[in-house]
């Protein structure tokens, strides 16, 4: 993995913080918005530095949460009104689009 700058880490944090209740973004959406080469970099940042962020609004491209977070994440998202079908977030209905201007 390429080194990640403090600016990139802060940009990821800002984008995650900007996702409103009832919406989600994928790791890939955030990586693309920041200009990172891999969604895995966003995952790494989220694992190490997201306790104060709405981490539950960041999800994999399949719409399925990580197994170890599944119940907590889906419960939080359902409380916010995110559409969930068969344990998977409906990305068509819930995906947040970052304004990249």
N, C-alpha and C positions, 0 to 999 in steps of 0.2 A: 504494500500500500504506500502511496506517495505521502510525504509529510503534509499535514494539514495545518494551515496557518491559523493564528488566533482570529484573524479577520473572517476566515471561512467558518470557524467554529461559532463566532458571534453571529454571523449571517444566518447559519442554520438555526441557532437559538431564537433569533428575531422572527424568522419565518414560522417556526413552530409556535411561538407565542402569539402570532397573528392569526392562527387558524381559529375561527369563531366556533362557539358551541353549536353542535348539530352538524358540523362538517368534519371531514378528514382529509388528509393528504398522504400520499404514499412516500416511502423513502426515496423512490425514484423522482417523484415530483420535486421534492426538496433538493435532491442532488442536482437536477437539471437547473433549477432556479438559481442555485449558488454557483454552478459551473464546476461541480465536482465530477470526477471521472466515474464514481461508483456509488450506488445507493448504500453499499456496505459501509462507506465512510460515514454516512448519516446515521446508520445503525450504531456504529462505534461511538459517535458523539452522543447519541441518545442514551447509550448504556452508561457513559461515564459522566454526563453533565446535563441531566434533564429533570432532576428531582423537583425543581421549581417551575417546570413547564407543563403544559397540558399534553404530556407524553402519550396519553391514550388516544389522541387524535391523529397519530402517525401510525400507518398500517402498511403491511406488505402489499405488493401489486395484485395479489390474488384476492385481497379483501379479507383474508383470514388473519387473525392475530397470532402472535407467537404462542405456542402451546402453553408455556409457563405463565403467560399473562392472560390467557383466553377469557376466563370468567370475569376477572376484574376489569379488563378492557371492554368487553362487550357490555357488561353491566353499566359502566360509566357512559359509554356511547349511547346505549338505549335510553338512559335517563335524560340525555341531551336531545333525544328525538332522532338519532341517526337511524336510517332504515337498515335493518339486519334481517337477512333471509338465510335460514339454515346455518347459523353460526358464522356467517360471512357478511361483511359490510357491503351494502349495495353502492358501489362506487359511482354508478351513473347518477344516483340520487343524492349522494352525500359528498362528492369530491369537491374540494375547495380549489379554486384557481388563483394562483398568486398573480398579482398585478406587477409585472416585471418592468415597468417603465420608470 
